[in-house]
Amino acid sequence: MILIKGGKIYTMDGEVLEGGFVLIKDGRIAEVGRGQPDGRNGGPERVIDASGMYVMPGFVDAHCHIGLFEDGIGFEGEDGNEMTDPITPHLRAIDAINPMDKAFDEAVQGGVTTAVTGPGSANVLGGEFVAIKTVGSRVEDMIIRNPIAIKCAFGENPKRVYHEKKTAPTTRMATAALLREALMKAKRYMERLEKAGEEDKRPELDVKMEALVRVLKKELPLKAHAHRADDILTALRIAREFDIDMTIDHCTEGHRIAEILAQERRGVVVGPGLTSRSKYELKDLTFKTPGILSAAGLDIAIMTDHPVVPIQYLPVCAALAVREGMDEYRALEAITINAARIAGIDDRVGSLTPGKDADVVVFDGHPFSYTTKTRYVVVDGEIVYSG
């Protein structure tokens, strides 16, 4: 049992507690409050005095590729894009994640304890995303939820990859058409499965369709890579056509259609902002976007897209959004409870709520200050870093 006491506690599930405490027991948050624990859980074995410090839930990166594009390696460590077939919904991130990637240690040191990671955006359908803790030596032991979504991509990336191969899609029309075709086939496959009463009448196994049936049944959302406003609108159009759940990830030009996004009420994950305008669809890149969307009434998340922005700089991205007009508390929500909620894992992480996983970070200052250092990181009730 660990007691963290005396700090300024941001539960992200209510008011900020000055001089409060967090009691951790059996890997879970047992109690949170002001003053001292009531004693019903017994006495702690370890006490962390956080007086003058900030205590927060571990940060959640709602969209990255940690473990699939290994740090500083190149081709041998790049396993996030299977650029041989534009329709690969059946690929599984867990089969490419290397827990030994140095980036995981740096994530922990930055206070990021949960990563939603998966395939890149080379393909129209890229495969399954997974939510994992950033601590562990075996991916099975790191999983929070698997799968968490299936990646799809619009815009420049699929066009560029398959234009070089002289095959579809080389236009935005073809990208949308291929996605529709895959979903239509999956719908027919699902209908045949539902009608088949006996094993010998079932359609021949199709692992791609099996993956997409879960999308059609709303067991999994599509996680849509879309930067430009027109690509965002195409993604939303297809989501409506097939009545499926979808999050809009990147959403670089979301500020241009903020009212429409507010009406759609889809999950929105914004970023990466701390990068160059390396392609045309990033020409309107600005850290004002998160604040504009938040002010429009959207509960958004902020992401790094690691390795595009190293994952440990997730709080830096949120801080820059604050500098450009976003409310500070909303920015904290964007890398904690909102990120967890959009990913569908808020029952486990994202706030210091009794019963949730004991993922807690102690900072010696506000995490949005460039001078702040991480002092303690607790994951699943174990101290995994102290600095």
N, C-alpha and C positions, 0 to 999 in steps of 0.2 A: 504494500500500500504506500502511495506517495501523496504527500500534502504539499501543494504549492500555495503559499500564503503571502499576504501583504501587498500584492501587486494591484495594478489597475487592470481589471479583467473585462475584456470584451467577449461576452458570451456569444454574440451574434444571434442571440435568441431572446433579446430583451434589453434591459437597461445595462449601462456600463457600471461595474461595481468597483468603487474606490476602496482599497484596502480589503479586498475580498479574498476568497480561497477557492481552490479546486482540489477536491479529494478524488484520488484515483484508486480503484480497487478491481483486481481481477481483469485488468485490461480495459476497463470501462470507466466512464465518468460516474462517480458515485454520488457526489454532492457538489454544489456550487452555491456560494452565498457570501454574505458579509460576515466579518468577525471570525468565529471559529466553528468547525464542524460540531454537530450536536452529540457526537460520540457513539451513535448507534452502530457505526461501521467499525468501531474499534480504533486503536491508535496506529498512526502511520509508522512504517519502518524507515522512511526517508522523508525529510522535510527540506523543501527548497524555499529559501527566503527570497521572495521576489519584490521586496519593498523598493519603491521607486522605479519599478520595471513595468512592462506591458505584457500581459498574458492573453494569448489568443488561441483559437483553434488553428491547427495546422492548415496552411494554405492549400487550395485545390486548383490545379491547372486544368481547366475544362477542355483543352485541346492542345495536344502536343504529340511528339513522335519519339519520346525518350525511350531508349533501349533498342529502337529499330534503325536509327541512324547514329551509329556509335561515334563517340567523341574522338575526333582527330585521326580517323582511320582511312576514310575513303571507301572505294568500292567493296572491299572485304567486309566492311561494317555497315554497308547500306543495304538494308533488307526491307525497306518500307514501300517500295514500288515495284510490282511485277509488271514490267512494261512490255508484255507480250500478248496481252489480251485485254481489251477495254472493259470486259464484264467479268469481274472476279469477286463476287460478293461472298464467296465461300472461304476466302483466305482468312486466317486467324492471326491476330497480332501476337498472341501468346507464343506462337511458334517462331517468332523472330526477335522477341525481346531478350536482350542479354543483361541480366541483373548485375553483371560485373562491370558494366559501363560506368566510367568515372562520374558521369553526369548525375547518377543517382546520389552519390555522396554530396555533390554540390547542391542538389535539390534540397536535401535534408539541411545542409548548412544555411540555406536561404529560407528555411521555414516551410518549404513545400513538402507536404507529407502525402499528398494524393495526386496522382497524375492520370488523366484520361488520355490514353495513348493508342495509336493505331496507324494504319497505312496512310501513305501520302495521297496526293491528288493527281497522279498520272492517269488513272483510269476513271471511266465513268462510274463504275462501281468498284471500289478498291478492297473491300473486305471488312472484317469485324474489328471494332474498337473495344478496348477493355479498360476498366478502372482498377488501378493498382495502388498499393502503398509504395513509397519510394525506398523502403527498407526490405531487404531480404536477399537470399542467395539462390532461391528457387522461385520461379515465377508463380507456381501454384500456391506458394505460401504468401504471396504479395497481393493476390486477387481480392478485390472488394466485390466486383460483379463482372461476370464474363458470359456472353458478350454484353456490351452496353449499347451498341449502335452499329449500323453498317454505313460505311463511308461512301458518299457519292460526290462527284465533282463536276462543276460547271466552269465555263470561262476558258481562259488561255491554256491552262496546263494540259488537259486532254487533247486539245487542238494541236499544241506544239509537239507532244510526244508522238501522236499518230500521223501527223503531217510528215514527219521525218521518215516514217515507215510506209508512207504512201498508202494508207488504209484509213477507214473511218474510225473515229470522227476527225474530220479536218475543219468542220464548221460547228457553230453553236446549234444549228438545226440538227445535225447528226448526233451530237451529244444528247440532246433532249430525246431524239427519236430512239436511240439505243437504250436509254433508260426506260422510256415508255414500253419498248418492245420487251425488255426483260421483265418488267412488272406485269405486262399482259400475259406473258408466258407463265409467270409464276401464279397468276390468278387462275389460269386454266388448269395448271398443275394442281393447285389447291382444290379446285372444284372436282377434279377427277379423284383426288385422294378422299374427299368427303363422300363421294358417291360409291366408292369401292367398299363393299361390305366384307369381301374376303381377300386374303393375301394375294391370291393368284390374279385378282382383278386390279390390283394396284398398278399405277404407272411405273415404268422402269425408273429406278432411282436416279435423280438428278440433283447433285449436291448444291449446285448454284440455285436451283429453284427452292430446295429445302431451306436455304438461308433466307431467300426473299419471301417465302411464305410467312415467316415470323414478322416481317415488316407489314405485310398485308393484314395480318391478324392483330397488329398494333402491340405485339410483344416487344418489338424493337423499333426505334425511330431510325430514319435516315439522318445521317450527319452530313449536311450539305456544305461543301466548300464552294463559296460564292462571294466574290469581291465586289463586282460591279452591280449597280442597281438593276440593270436589265437581267443579269444572271440570277440575282436574288428573286426577282419577280417570276422568272421561269421556274425556279425551284419551288416557289410557293404555288404556282399554277399546277404543277405536276402533283404536289402533295394534295391539293384539293381534288384533282381529277380522280386520284386513287384512294382518297380518304385515308391517308396515312399520316403518322406523326413524323415531324421533321424539326431539326434545329438548324438555324442558319449560322454557319461558322465562318469567321473572318469579317464579313459584313462591312467591308471597308467603306462602301458608299451608302451604308445604312442611314447616315444623317440626311441624305437626299430624299429618302422615302420614309422618314420616321413615323409619320402619321399612318401610313399603310402598314408598317410593321406593328404599330400599336394596335391596329384593328385585327391583325392576323393572330396576335397573342402566341406566337411561336417562341421557343427558346432562342436567344441570340447570344453568341459568343464572339466577342470583338477582339481583333488583333491579327497578326502582331503589329504593334505600332512602332516599336523601337527598331526600325529597319529602313533600308533605302527603298526608293521607288524603282525597283529592279525590273518592272514590267509595266506595260501601259495601264493595266487594270488597277494599278496602285497610284495612279496620278493624283487622286483626291485623298490620299492617305493623310490622316490627321488625328491627333490625340483628343480632338474635340468630339469625335464620334461617340465614345462611351457616355459622355455627359449629356449630349443631345438626346440620345436614345433613352437614357435614364429619366431625363426631364419630361420625355414624352409618355412616361408611365410604364416603360418596359423594365423588368427585372433582368439585367444583363450579367454576363460573365466576361471577364477579361482573361486572355490567354497569351501564351508565349509562342506557340507553334514550334517549340524546341525541336531541332537545334537552330531554327531561324533566329530566335532570341534565346540565349541560354536560360534554362528553366529557373535558375536561382534569382533571375531578375524580374520574376513575376510581380513582386511588390513595387519594383521601380516602374513598371508599366502602369500599375494602378496609380502610383504617385503622380506620374506625368499626366494622367487623365484628370486628376484633381487640379493640377496646375492649370489645365486648359478648361476648367469650369465645372468638373464633376463634383458633386457633394462628397466630402471625405468619407462619411460613413457608408454611403452607397458604393464607393470604390472598394472599401473593405468587404462589403457584402459580395462584390463581384469576384473576389478571389477566395471567398469562404462559402457562406450558406447559399448564395445564388448559384455559384458554380456547381455546388453539390446538388442543388435542386434541379437545375437544368439537365445535369447528367443522370438524375434519377437515383442518387445515392445519399440523399440528405437524411435517410434513416440511420446512416452509419457515421457520416462525417459532415463537417461544415459549421458546426457550432458546439459550444461547450454545454451540452444538454445531458442531464443524467440519463444513463442507459446507452449513450452513444460511445463509439470507440474513443479511447483515451489518447487522442492525438492533440498534443498541446505544445505551444511554442512560447518561450519566454524571451523577450527582447529587452535590451537595456535602454531603449528609447522607442519612440513611435516608429513602426516599420517603414513609414514613408519618408523618414529622414535619412539622408545619405550617410550620416555618421553612425547610425544605429548598427549594433552587432547582435547576432543571435547568441544567447547565453545557454539555453537548454532547449532540446527537442525531445519530446516524448511521443513514441508511436506504439499504439496498442499497450499502453501502460508501462513501457520500458524506456528508460533514458537511453537514447541512441546517439546523442551528441551533447557535449558541454564545451563551451568555449570561453 
